[in-house]
Amino acid sequence: MRVVYTALHGVAASLALRAIERAGFPAPLVVAAQEQPDPDFPTVAFPNPEEPGTLDLALAQARADGADLVLANDPDGDRLAAAVPDPAAPGGWRVLSGDQVGALIGSYLLERTAAEPEAGQRLVVTTVVSSTLLGKIAAAAGARYAETLTGFKWIVRAGQGVPGRRRFLFGYEEALGYAVGDVVRDKDGISAALALLSLATAARAAGRSLHDRWDALEAEHGVHLTAQVTLHAPSPAGIMSRLRAAPPAALGGQPVTGSEDLAAGADAPAGGDAPAGADAPAGADAPVGADVTGGTGGGREPGLPPADVLIYRLPGGRVVIRPSGTEPKLKAYLEVVEPATAQTLAAARVAAAGRLGPLRGAVADLVAAG
């Protein structure tokens, strides 16, 4: 398997290449122009792998070398971006979202540990703004699942206040951060790269690709299409207050079936959510901090502090809104879910995309309203 790797002028290259070698994988093809640390980042407009265009050199090398996978660490090496060949994508390559990589690694680690003792105590974790797909994967695997506030200080602590044993297996947030196991109790782009390489290698040995693995996840659990919308707002606090006083009844042509305000903390259920340990309706999200265990029960992750976050639930969808911590902006995290099978996957993806567009516009209008 041919892999292209870039460190984006950061500090991760030497450590990542040593880790890949010691794990027994072939040496990747390195983007030489971005291998050495350079604080000027001369080949990228902004060295954030989430930004469009940041992976252009790596993707160009992948096309030229006939690669099977692109891996990129951000400059300090704690995040991971990945891209896979896709004839339907512009340029023949598709950059995977953080939610896609998180679901792929999470499902793979759950498969690998399924036969271990106390497999029911394995815990996978994500955040209130990330996709709900990992919870469904965990439920199918008979594992524990928790949602926390954003930030790895919350992710890696999940389960600590819950009675009984928990084994932290994996945690992620949609902004390309992943914690694999409990050795590095923070996001780490190098161990995440090794996990994704291991998955890609195993898939290839079985005659499959990462793209095939993603198709299988959505065929089993439904299409989960996510998007982040950043909205400029002169007074984010004022808008959040307005939304609390007058929550929307509908978004994108769909009724709001439940809402949640995390300003009071996440210890007590809010109206519209399934009770702890109960099965949520199809397409609905589990309560924040809930264990989704396919019937083994659970509850909210205790001890989460108040957060300026609003969650709106729709039939087969969800919107999360919070202010930026550094700029006069609001961030909205959208998810639409469409049931699918292997036979209906293409149509389900079209339907999900058709719902996401109006939802995106409705959220922008909601924020812009007087």
C-alpha positions as YAML, in Angstrom:
chain: A
units: angstrom
residues:
- id: 1
  name: MET
  ca: [0.00, 0.00, 0.00]
- id: 2
  name: ARG
  ca: [1.39, 3.37, -1.02]
- id: 3
  name: VAL
  ca: [0.88, 6.16, 1.50]
- id: 4
  name: VAL
  ca: [1.73, 9.84, 1.14]
- id: 5
  name: TYR
  ca: [2.56, 11.69, 4.37]
- id: 6
  name: THR
  ca: [2.98, 15.37, 5.13]
- id: 7
  name: ALA
  ca: [3.82, 17.21, 8.34]
- id: 8
  name: LEU
  ca: [2.77, 20.61, 6.92]
- id: 9
  name: HIS
  ca: [6.07, 22.26, 7.94]
- id: 10
  name: GLY
  ca: [5.52, 21.15, 11.53]
- id: 11
  name: VAL
  ca: [7.42, 19.08, 14.06]
- id: 12
  name: ALA
  ca: [5.75, 15.68, 13.66]
- id: 13
  name: ALA
  ca: [7.61, 14.20, 10.68]
- id: 14
  name: SER
  ca: [10.56, 12.57, 12.42]
- id: 15
  name: LEU
  ca: [8.46, 11.07, 15.21]
- id: 16
  name: ALA
  ca: [5.69, 9.96, 12.86]
- id: 17
  name: LEU
  ca: [8.11, 8.28, 10.46]
- id: 18
  name: ARG
  ca: [9.86, 6.48, 13.33]
- id: 19
  name: ALA
  ca: [6.53, 5.33, 14.76]
- id: 20
  name: ILE
  ca: [5.37, 4.05, 11.37]
- id: 21
  name: GLU
  ca: [8.63, 2.12, 10.92]
- id: 22
  name: ARG
  ca: [8.53, 0.62, 14.43]
- id: 23
  name: ALA
  ca: [4.91, -0.42, 13.90]
- id: 24
  name: GLY
  ca: [6.04, -2.47, 10.90]
- id: 25
  name: PHE
  ca: [4.48, -0.44, 8.11]
- id: 26
  name: PRO
  ca: [6.34, 0.45, 4.91]
- id: 27
  name: ALA
  ca: [7.87, 3.92, 4.87]
- id: 28
  name: PRO
  ca: [5.42, 6.44, 3.40]
- id: 29
  name: LEU
  ca: [6.17, 8.79, 0.54]
- id: 30
  name: VAL
  ca: [6.90, 12.11, 2.24]
- id: 31
  name: VAL
  ca: [6.01, 15.50, 0.79]
- id: 32
  name: ALA
  ca: [9.57, 16.82, 0.84]
- id: 33
  name: ALA
  ca: [8.64, 20.49, 0.54]
- id: 34
  name: GLN
  ca: [6.70, 20.26, 3.81]
- id: 35
  name: GLU
  ca: [8.83, 17.79, 5.77]
- id: 36
  name: GLN
  ca: [11.07, 20.13, 7.76]
- id: 37
  name: PRO
  ca: [9.79, 22.53, 10.43]
- id: 38
  name: ASP
  ca: [9.39, 26.04, 9.08]
- id: 39
  name: PRO
  ca: [7.54, 28.70, 11.08]
- id: 40
  name: ASP
  ca: [6.78, 30.63, 7.89]
- id: 41
  name: PHE
  ca: [4.75, 27.72, 6.42]
- id: 42
  name: PRO
  ca: [5.74, 28.79, 2.90]
- id: 43
  name: THR
  ca: [3.65, 26.29, 0.91]
- id: 44
  name: VAL
  ca: [0.27, 26.80, 2.59]
- id: 45
  name: ALA
  ca: [-1.94, 29.81, 3.17]
- id: 46
  name: PHE
  ca: [-2.78, 28.58, 6.66]
- id: 47
  name: PRO
  ca: [-1.34, 25.37, 8.16]
- id: 48
  name: ASN
  ca: [-4.62, 23.95, 9.37]
- id: 49
  name: PRO
  ca: [-5.50, 20.63, 7.68]
- id: 50
  name: GLU
  ca: [-9.19, 21.54, 7.97]
- id: 51
  name: GLU
  ca: [-8.70, 24.50, 5.62]
- id: 52
  name: PRO
  ca: [-9.43, 23.92, 1.92]
- id: 53
  name: GLY
  ca: [-6.22, 23.79, -0.10]
- id: 54
  name: THR
  ca: [-3.89, 22.86, 2.76]
- id: 55
  name: LEU
  ca: [-3.48, 19.30, 1.46]
- id: 56
  name: ASP
  ca: [-3.02, 20.29, -2.19]
- id: 57
  name: LEU
  ca: [0.67, 19.32, -2.37]
- id: 58
  name: ALA
  ca: [0.03, 15.97, -0.71]
- id: 59
  name: LEU
  ca: [-2.91, 15.22, -3.00]
- id: 60
  name: ALA
  ca: [-0.88, 16.17, -6.08]
- id: 61
  name: GLN
  ca: [1.88, 13.79, -5.00]
- id: 62
  name: ALA
  ca: [-0.67, 11.06, -4.30]
- id: 63
  name: ARG
  ca: [-2.08, 11.39, -7.81]
- id: 64
  name: ALA
  ca: [1.39, 11.38, -9.36]
- id: 65
  name: ASP
  ca: [2.58, 8.36, -7.34]
- id: 66
  name: GLY
  ca: [-0.63, 6.32, -7.53]
- id: 67
  name: ALA
  ca: [-1.03, 6.33, -3.77]
- id: 68
  name: ASP
  ca: [-3.79, 4.62, -1.80]
- id: 69
  name: LEU
  ca: [-3.94, 6.97, 1.20]
- id: 70
  name: VAL
  ca: [-2.85, 10.45, 2.27]
- id: 71
  name: LEU
  ca: [-2.04, 11.20, 5.91]
- id: 72
  name: ALA
  ca: [-1.31, 14.68, 7.26]
- id: 73
  name: ASN
  ca: [-0.41, 15.88, 10.72]
- id: 74
  name: ASP
  ca: [-0.97, 19.48, 11.71]
- id: 75
  name: PRO
  ca: [2.14, 21.47, 12.69]
- id: 76
  name: ASP
  ca: [2.24, 20.35, 16.33]
- id: 77
  name: GLY
  ca: [1.33, 16.77, 15.46]
- id: 78
  name: ASP
  ca: [-1.74, 16.41, 17.63]
- id: 79
  name: ARG
  ca: [-4.29, 16.19, 14.82]
- id: 80
  name: LEU
  ca: [-4.66, 13.98, 11.75]
- id: 81
  name: ALA
  ca: [-6.21, 14.55, 8.34]
- id: 82
  name: ALA
  ca: [-6.70, 11.80, 5.77]
- id: 83
  name: ALA
  ca: [-7.74, 11.50, 2.15]
- id: 84
  name: VAL
  ca: [-8.67, 8.51, 0.00]
- id: 85
  name: PRO
  ca: [-9.04, 7.92, -3.75]
- id: 86
  name: ASP
  ca: [-12.56, 8.57, -5.00]
- id: 87
  name: PRO
  ca: [-13.27, 8.82, -8.73]
- id: 88
  name: ALA
  ca: [-16.45, 10.78, -7.99]
- id: 89
  name: ALA
  ca: [-14.60, 13.52, -6.07]
- id: 90
  name: PRO
  ca: [-12.94, 16.57, -7.66]
- id: 91
  name: GLY
  ca: [-9.41, 15.60, -8.62]
- id: 92
  name: GLY
  ca: [-10.12, 11.96, -7.86]
- id: 93
  name: TRP
  ca: [-9.45, 12.28, -4.11]
- id: 94
  name: ARG
  ca: [-11.75, 12.88, -1.17]
- id: 95
  name: VAL
  ca: [-10.59, 14.42, 2.11]
- id: 96
  name: LEU
  ca: [-12.32, 12.59, 4.95]
- id: 97
  name: SER
  ca: [-14.06, 14.60, 7.63]
- id: 98
  name: GLY
  ca: [-13.11, 14.26, 11.29]
- id: 99
  name: ASP
  ca: [-16.42, 12.50, 11.89]
- id: 100
  name: GLN
  ca: [-15.63, 9.97, 9.16]
- id: 101
  name: VAL
  ca: [-12.14, 9.23, 10.46]
- id: 102
  name: GLY
  ca: [-13.50, 9.03, 14.02]
- id: 103
  name: ALA
  ca: [-16.17, 6.51, 13.04]
- id: 104
  name: LEU
  ca: [-13.70, 4.45, 10.99]
- id: 105
  name: ILE
  ca: [-11.08, 4.23, 13.76]
- id: 106
  name: GLY
  ca: [-13.68, 3.71, 16.47]
- id: 107
  name: SER
  ca: [-15.40, 0.86, 14.64]
- id: 108
  name: TYR
  ca: [-12.05, -0.77, 13.86]
- id: 109
  name: LEU
  ca: [-10.86, -0.67, 17.47]
- id: 110
  name: LEU
  ca: [-14.18, -2.07, 18.66]
- id: 111
  name: GLU
  ca: [-13.86, -4.94, 16.17]
- id: 112
  name: ARG
  ca: [-10.30, -5.70, 17.24]
- id: 113
  name: THR
  ca: [-11.21, -5.83, 20.93]
- id: 114
  name: ALA
  ca: [-14.55, -7.65, 20.63]
- id: 115
  name: ALA
  ca: [-13.22, -10.92, 22.06]
- id: 116
  name: GLU
  ca: [-11.35, -9.39, 24.98]
- id: 117
  name: PRO
  ca: [-12.48, -9.96, 28.58]
- id: 118
  name: GLU
  ca: [-15.04, -7.44, 29.83]
- id: 119
  name: ALA
  ca: [-15.69, -6.24, 26.28]
- id: 120
  name: GLY
  ca: [-18.90, -4.63, 27.51]
- id: 121
  name: GLN
  ca: [-16.86, -2.15, 29.56]
- id: 122
  name: ARG
  ca: [-15.03, -0.70, 26.57]
- id: 123
  name: LEU
  ca: [-15.76, 3.00, 26.29]
- id: 124
  name: VAL
  ca: [-15.73, 5.17, 23.19]
- id: 125
  name: VAL
  ca: [-16.30, 8.90, 23.48]
- id: 126
  name: THR
  ca: [-17.09, 11.90, 21.35]
- id: 127
  name: THR
  ca: [-18.51, 15.38, 21.91]
- id: 128
  name: VAL
  ca: [-21.88, 17.07, 21.72]
- id: 129
  name: VAL
  ca: [-20.92, 18.74, 18.43]
- id: 130
  name: SER
  ca: [-19.64, 15.60, 16.68]
- id: 131
  name: SER
  ca: [-21.62, 13.02, 14.72]
- id: 132
  name: THR
  ca: [-23.90, 10.61, 16.54]
- id: 133
  name: LEU
  ca: [-22.72, 7.70, 14.39]
- id: 134
  name: LEU
  ca: [-20.12, 6.48, 16.90]
- id: 135
  name: GLY
  ca: [-22.88, 5.93, 19.46]
- id: 136
  name: LYS
  ca: [-24.71, 3.61, 17.09]
- id: 137
  name: ILE
  ca: [-21.52, 1.73, 16.28]
- id: 138
  name: ALA
  ca: [-20.85, 1.30, 20.01]
- id: 139
  name: ALA
  ca: [-24.40, 0.08, 20.66]
- id: 140
  name: ALA
  ca: [-24.06, -2.55, 17.93]
- id: 141
  name: ALA
  ca: [-20.73, -3.65, 19.44]
- id: 142
  name: GLY
  ca: [-22.14, -3.89, 22.98]
- id: 143
  name: ALA
  ca: [-19.74, -1.21, 24.18]
- id: 144
  name: ARG
  ca: [-20.14, 1.90, 26.30]
- id: 145
  name: TYR
  ca: [-20.49, 5.31, 24.72]
- id: 146
  name: ALA
  ca: [-20.36, 8.82, 26.14]
- id: 147
  name: GLU
  ca: [-20.74, 12.37, 24.86]
- id: 148
  name: THR
  ca: [-18.90, 15.22, 26.53]
- id: 149
  name: LEU
  ca: [-18.29, 18.89, 26.04]
- id: 150
  name: THR
  ca: [-15.73, 19.83, 23.40]
- id: 151
  name: GLY
  ca: [-12.12, 19.43, 24.41]
- id: 152
  name: PHE
  ca: [-9.97, 16.45, 25.25]
- id: 153
  name: LYS
  ca: [-9.80, 17.30, 28.93]
- id: 154
  name: TRP
  ca: [-13.42, 16.13, 28.98]
- id: 155
  name: ILE
  ca: [-13.10, 13.31, 26.45]
- id: 156
  name: VAL
  ca: [-10.31, 11.44, 28.24]
- id: 157
  name: ARG
  ca: [-12.05, 11.78, 31.62]
- id: 158
  name: ALA
  ca: [-15.31, 10.27, 30.42]
- id: 159
  name: GLY
  ca: [-16.54, 7.45, 32.61]
- id: 160
  name: GLN
  ca: [-14.39, 8.35, 35.61]
- id: 161
  name: GLY
  ca: [-17.38, 9.39, 37.70]
- id: 162
  name: VAL
  ca: [-19.56, 6.43, 36.74]
- id: 163
  name: PRO
  ca: [-19.74, 3.41, 39.08]
- id: 164
  name: GLY
  ca: [-18.16, 0.25, 37.69]
- id: 165
  name: ARG
  ca: [-15.21, -0.42, 35.46]
- id: 166
  name: ARG
  ca: [-14.70, 1.45, 32.20]
- id: 167
  name: ARG
  ca: [-11.88, 0.91, 29.73]
- id: 168
  name: PHE
  ca: [-11.23, 3.99, 27.64]
- id: 169
  name: LEU
  ca: [-10.72, 2.68, 24.12]
- id: 170
  name: PHE
  ca: [-11.08, 5.71, 21.86]
- id: 171
  name: GLY
  ca: [-12.27, 9.28, 21.79]
- id: 172
  name: TYR
  ca: [-12.50, 11.93, 19.12]
- id: 173
  name: GLU
  ca: [-13.87, 15.32, 18.20]
- id: 174
  name: GLU
  ca: [-14.88, 16.43, 14.72]
- id: 175
  name: ALA
  ca: [-12.00, 18.95, 14.47]
- id: 176
  name: LEU
  ca: [-9.57, 16.14, 13.49]
- id: 177
  name: GLY
  ca: [-8.54, 15.24, 17.04]
- id: 178
  name: TYR
  ca: [-8.31, 11.59, 18.17]
- id: 179
  name: ALA
  ca: [-7.21, 9.80, 21.35]
- id: 180
  name: VAL
  ca: [-6.38, 6.12, 20.75]
- id: 181
  name: GLY
  ca: [-6.24, 4.15, 23.98]
- id: 182
  name: ASP
  ca: [-5.25, 5.56, 27.35]
- id: 183
  name: VAL
  ca: [-1.48, 5.94, 26.98]
- id: 184
  name: VAL
  ca: [-1.62, 9.47, 25.58]
- id: 185
  name: ARG
  ca: [-4.45, 11.14, 27.46]
- id: 186
  name: ASP
  ca: [-4.95, 13.86, 24.87]
- id: 187
  name: LYS
  ca: [-5.44, 14.14, 21.15]
- id: 188
  name: ASP
  ca: [-2.48, 12.67, 19.29]
- id: 189
  name: GLY
  ca: [-2.11, 12.68, 15.52]
- id: 190
  name: ILE
  ca: [0.67, 10.08, 15.43]
- id: 191
  name: SER
  ca: [-1.13, 7.25, 17.23]
- id: 192
  name: ALA
  ca: [-4.22, 8.11, 15.19]
- id: 193
  name: ALA
  ca: [-2.17, 7.77, 12.01]
- id: 194
  name: LEU
  ca: [-0.99, 4.33, 13.13]
- id: 195
  name: ALA
  ca: [-4.58, 3.26, 13.87]
- id: 196
  name: LEU
  ca: [-5.81, 4.42, 10.47]
- id: 197
  name: LEU
  ca: [-2.84, 2.77, 8.75]
- id: 198
  name: SER
  ca: [-3.63, -0.47, 10.54]
- id: 199
  name: LEU
  ca: [-7.25, -0.28, 9.43]
- id: 200
  name: ALA
  ca: [-6.32, 0.53, 5.83]
- id: 201
  name: THR
  ca: [-3.81, -2.33, 5.75]
- id: 202
  name: ALA
  ca: [-6.33, -4.82, 7.15]
- id: 203
  name: ALA
  ca: [-8.98, -3.64, 4.72]
- id: 204
  name: ARG
  ca: [-6.60, -3.98, 1.78]
- id: 205
  name: ALA
  ca: [-5.68, -7.52, 2.85]
- id: 206
  name: ALA
  ca: [-9.39, -8.34, 2.69]
- id: 207
  name: GLY
  ca: [-9.71, -6.80, -0.77]
- id: 208
  name: ARG
  ca: [-11.38, -3.65, 0.51]
- id: 209
  name: SER
  ca: [-10.56, 0.03, 0.98]
- id: 210
  name: LEU
  ca: [-11.31, 2.70, 3.55]
- id: 211
  name: HIS
  ca: [-14.01, 3.90, 1.17]
- id: 212
  name: ASP
  ca: [-15.56, 0.43, 1.29]
- id: 213
  name: ARG
  ca: [-15.38, 0.43, 5.07]
- id: 214
  name: TRP
  ca: [-17.22, 3.75, 5.21]
- id: 215
  name: ASP
  ca: [-19.89, 2.46, 2.84]
- id: 216
  name: ALA
  ca: [-20.40, -0.54, 5.12]
- id: 217
  name: LEU
  ca: [-20.80, 1.65, 8.20]
- id: 218
  name: GLU
  ca: [-23.44, 3.82, 6.55]
- id: 219
  name: ALA
  ca: [-25.24, 0.81, 5.06]
- id: 220
  name: GLU
  ca: [-25.52, -0.66, 8.57]
- id: 221
  name: HIS
  ca: [-26.21, 2.47, 10.63]
- id: 222
  name: GLY
  ca: [-27.57, 4.97, 8.13]
- id: 223
  name: VAL
  ca: [-26.10, 7.94, 6.31]
- id: 224
  name: HIS
  ca: [-24.79, 10.52, 8.79]
- id: 225
  name: LEU
  ca: [-24.02, 13.73, 6.93]
- id: 226
  name: THR
  ca: [-22.46, 16.50, 9.01]
- id: 227
  name: ALA
  ca: [-21.43, 20.07, 8.37]
- id: 228
  name: GLN
  ca: [-20.13, 23.00, 10.36]
- id: 229
  name: VAL
  ca: [-21.36, 26.52, 9.68]
- id: 230
  name: THR
  ca: [-19.52, 29.56, 11.05]
- id: 231
  name: LEU
  ca: [-21.69, 32.66, 11.23]
- id: 232
  name: HIS
  ca: [-20.44, 36.17, 11.91]
- id: 233
  name: ALA
  ca: [-22.35, 37.73, 14.79]
- id: 234
  name: PRO
  ca: [-21.67, 41.17, 16.30]
- id: 235
  name: SER
  ca: [-23.22, 40.01, 19.59]
- id: 236
  name: PRO
  ca: [-23.04, 36.22, 20.01]
- id: 237
  name: ALA
  ca: [-24.25, 36.47, 23.62]
- id: 238
  name: GLY
  ca: [-27.27, 38.49, 22.53]
- id: 239
  name: ILE
  ca: [-28.19, 35.97, 19.87]
- id: 240
  name: MET
  ca: [-27.86, 33.06, 22.30]
- id: 241
  name: SER
  ca: [-30.13, 34.92, 24.75]
- id: 242
  name: ARG
  ca: [-32.68, 35.50, 22.01]
- id: 243
  name: LEU
  ca: [-32.64, 31.82, 21.02]
- id: 244
  name: ARG
  ca: [-33.16, 30.81, 24.64]
- id: 245
  name: ALA
  ca: [-36.12, 33.17, 24.96]
- id: 246
  name: ALA
  ca: [-37.69, 32.17, 21.65]
- id: 247
  name: PRO
  ca: [-36.49, 28.77, 20.43]
- id: 248
  name: PRO
  ca: [-37.38, 27.82, 16.85]
- id: 249
  name: ALA
  ca: [-40.39, 25.60, 16.22]
- id: 250
  name: ALA
  ca: [-38.97, 24.33, 12.93]
- id: 251
  name: LEU
  ca: [-35.71, 24.35, 10.99]
- id: 252
  name: GLY
  ca: [-35.25, 23.58, 7.33]
- id: 253
  name: GLY
  ca: [-38.89, 22.66, 6.94]
- id: 254
  name: GLN
  ca: [-38.77, 20.09, 9.77]
- id: 255
  name: PRO
  ca: [-40.24, 20.44, 13.25]
- id: 256
  name: VAL
  ca: [-37.96, 20.83, 16.24]
- id: 257
  name: THR
  ca: [-38.95, 17.80, 18.32]
- id: 258
  name: GLY
  ca: [-36.72, 18.50, 21.31]
- id: 259
  name: SER
  ca: [-34.21, 21.01, 22.60]
- id: 260
  name: GLU
  ca: [-31.52, 21.15, 25.22]
- id: 261
  name: ASP
  ca: [-29.72, 24.05, 26.88]
- id: 262
  name: LEU
  ca: [-26.40, 23.12, 28.47]
- id: 263
  name: ALA
  ca: [-26.16, 26.43, 30.35]
- id: 264
  name: ALA
  ca: [-27.24, 24.63, 33.51]
- id: 265
  name: GLY
  ca: [-24.70, 21.84, 33.07]
- id: 266
  name: ALA
  ca: [-25.21, 18.36, 31.75]
- id: 267
  name: ASP
  ca: [-26.17, 16.39, 34.84]
- id: 268
  name: ALA
  ca: [-29.96, 16.51, 34.47]
- id: 269
  name: PRO
  ca: [-32.01, 15.50, 31.43]
- id: 270
  name: ALA
  ca: [-33.81, 18.23, 29.55]
- id: 271
  name: GLY
  ca: [-37.19, 18.07, 27.86]
- id: 272
  name: GLY
  ca: [-37.34, 16.16, 24.62]
- id: 273
  name: ASP
  ca: [-34.56, 13.67, 25.38]
- id: 274
  name: ALA
  ca: [-34.86, 9.94, 25.94]
- id: 275
  name: PRO
  ca: [-34.29, 9.04, 29.63]
- id: 276
  name: ALA
  ca: [-30.99, 7.53, 30.60]
- id: 277
  name: GLY
  ca: [-30.90, 3.87, 29.70]
- id: 278
  name: ALA
  ca: [-33.88, 4.14, 27.35]
- id: 279
  name: ASP
  ca: [-33.74, 3.59, 23.64]
- id: 280
  name: ALA
  ca: [-33.94, 6.82, 21.70]
- id: 281
  name: PRO
  ca: [-36.28, 7.05, 18.72]
- id: 282
  name: ALA
  ca: [-34.86, 6.17, 15.33]
- id: 283
  name: GLY
  ca: [-32.73, 9.01, 14.06]
- id: 284
  name: ALA
  ca: [-32.63, 10.74, 17.43]
- id: 285
  name: ASP
  ca: [-29.55, 11.50, 19.46]
- id: 286
  name: ALA
  ca: [-28.70, 10.13, 22.85]
- id: 287
  name: PRO
  ca: [-28.64, 12.56, 25.77]
- id: 288
  name: VAL
  ca: [-25.38, 14.33, 26.42]
- id: 289
  name: GLY
  ca: [-23.04, 12.10, 28.37]
- id: 290
  name: ALA
  ca: [-25.32, 9.09, 27.99]
- id: 291
  name: ASP
  ca: [-24.07, 5.55, 27.65]
- id: 292
  name: VAL
  ca: [-25.58, 4.04, 24.52]
- id: 293
  name: THR
  ca: [-25.12, 0.35, 25.16]
- id: 294
  name: GLY
  ca: [-27.83, -1.44, 23.28]
- id: 295
  name: GLY
  ca: [-29.87, -2.13, 26.39]
- id: 296
  name: THR
  ca: [-27.30, -2.26, 29.18]
- id: 297
  name: GLY
  ca: [-28.37, 1.15, 30.39]
- id: 298
  name: GLY
  ca: [-26.41, 4.23, 31.35]
- id: 299
  name: GLY
  ca: [-26.71, 7.87, 32.32]
- id: 300
  name: ARG
  ca: [-25.30, 11.26, 31.75]
- id: 301
  name: GLU
  ca: [-21.61, 11.79, 32.13]
- id: 302
  name: PRO
  ca: [-21.54, 13.39, 35.62]
- id: 303
  name: GLY
  ca: [-19.73, 16.55, 36.48]
- id: 304
  name: LEU
  ca: [-19.84, 18.39, 33.16]
- id: 305
  name: PRO
  ca: [-19.93, 22.13, 33.86]
- id: 306
  name: PRO
  ca: [-22.38, 24.60, 32.37]
- id: 307
  name: ALA
  ca: [-21.70, 25.42, 28.72]
- id: 308
  name: ASP
  ca: [-23.11, 28.03, 26.36]
- id: 309
  name: VAL
  ca: [-24.53, 25.41, 24.00]
- id: 310
  name: LEU
  ca: [-28.00, 24.94, 22.51]
- id: 311
  name: ILE
  ca: [-29.09, 21.67, 20.89]
- id: 312
  name: TYR
  ca: [-32.14, 21.31, 18.66]
- id: 313
  name: ARG
  ca: [-33.36, 17.87, 17.62]
- id: 314
  name: LEU
  ca: [-35.24, 17.20, 14.41]
- id: 315
  name: PRO
  ca: [-36.69, 14.02, 12.89]
- id: 316
  name: GLY
  ca: [-33.47, 12.37, 11.73]
- id: 317
  name: GLY
  ca: [-31.36, 15.40, 12.44]
- id: 318
  name: ARG
  ca: [-29.76, 17.73, 14.94]
- id: 319
  name: VAL
  ca: [-28.38, 21.27, 15.20]
- id: 320
  name: VAL
  ca: [-25.90, 22.40, 17.86]
- id: 321
  name: ILE
  ca: [-25.15, 26.11, 18.26]
- id: 322
  name: ARG
  ca: [-22.46, 27.69, 20.40]
- id: 323
  name: PRO
  ca: [-20.45, 30.93, 20.34]
- id: 324
  name: SER
  ca: [-16.81, 30.96, 19.31]
- id: 325
  name: GLY
  ca: [-14.50, 31.33, 22.25]
- id: 326
  name: THR
  ca: [-12.17, 33.74, 20.46]
- id: 327
  name: GLU
  ca: [-14.09, 35.65, 17.78]
- id: 328
  name: PRO
  ca: [-17.46, 37.40, 17.32]
- id: 329
  name: LYS
  ca: [-18.94, 34.35, 15.63]
- id: 330
  name: LEU
  ca: [-21.41, 31.58, 16.25]
- id: 331
  name: LYS
  ca: [-20.66, 28.01, 15.24]
- id: 332
  name: ALA
  ca: [-23.42, 25.65, 14.20]
- id: 333
  name: TYR
  ca: [-22.90, 21.92, 13.84]
- id: 334
  name: LEU
  ca: [-25.45, 20.19, 11.63]
- id: 335
  name: GLU
  ca: [-26.24, 16.52, 11.19]
- id: 336
  name: VAL
  ca: [-28.86, 14.78, 9.09]
- id: 337
  name: VAL
  ca: [-29.43, 11.02, 9.25]
- id: 338
  name: GLU
  ca: [-31.02, 8.90, 6.54]
- id: 339
  name: PRO
  ca: [-31.72, 5.16, 6.93]
- id: 340
  name: ALA
  ca: [-29.88, 3.11, 4.34]
- id: 341
  name: THR
  ca: [-28.95, -0.36, 3.16]
- id: 342
  name: ALA
  ca: [-26.24, -1.40, 0.74]
- id: 343
  name: GLN
  ca: [-28.86, -1.24, -2.02]
- id: 344
  name: THR
  ca: [-30.21, 2.19, -1.10]
- id: 345
  name: LEU
  ca: [-26.99, 3.88, 0.02]
- id: 346
  name: ALA
  ca: [-26.61, 6.15, -3.01]
- id: 347
  name: ALA
  ca: [-30.21, 7.35, -2.81]
- id: 348
  name: ALA
  ca: [-29.92, 7.90, 0.94]
- id: 349
  name: ARG
  ca: [-26.85, 10.08, 0.44]
- id: 350
  name: VAL
  ca: [-28.69, 12.16, -2.14]
- id: 351
  name: ALA
  ca: [-31.61, 12.54, 0.27]
- id: 352
  name: ALA
  ca: [-29.32, 13.57, 3.12]
- id: 353
  name: ALA
  ca: [-27.59, 16.17, 0.98]
- id: 354
  name: GLY
  ca: [-31.00, 17.47, -0.09]
- id: 355
  name: ARG
  ca: [-31.99, 17.98, 3.54]
- id: 356
  name: LEU
  ca: [-28.68, 19.49, 4.64]
- id: 357
  name: GLY
  ca: [-28.85, 22.44, 2.25]
- id: 358
  name: PRO
  ca: [-32.16, 23.85, 3.54]
- id: 359
  name: LEU
  ca: [-31.08, 23.18, 7.12]
- id: 360
  name: ARG
  ca: [-27.90, 25.17, 6.58]
- id: 361
  name: GLY
  ca: [-29.91, 28.09, 5.20]
- id: 362
  name: ALA
  ca: [-32.45, 27.90, 8.02]
- id: 363
  name: VAL
  ca: [-29.74, 28.08, 10.67]
- id: 364
  name: ALA
  ca: [-28.15, 31.09, 8.98]
- id: 365
  name: ASP
  ca: [-31.56, 32.81, 8.88]
- id: 366
  name: LEU
  ca: [-32.18, 31.92, 12.53]
- id: 367
  name: VAL
  ca: [-28.97, 33.59, 13.62]
- id: 368
  name: ALA
  ca: [-29.48, 36.61, 11.37]
- id: 369
  name: ALA
  ca: [-33.05, 37.27, 12.55]
- id: 370
  name: GLY
  ca: [-33.54, 40.46, 14.55]
...
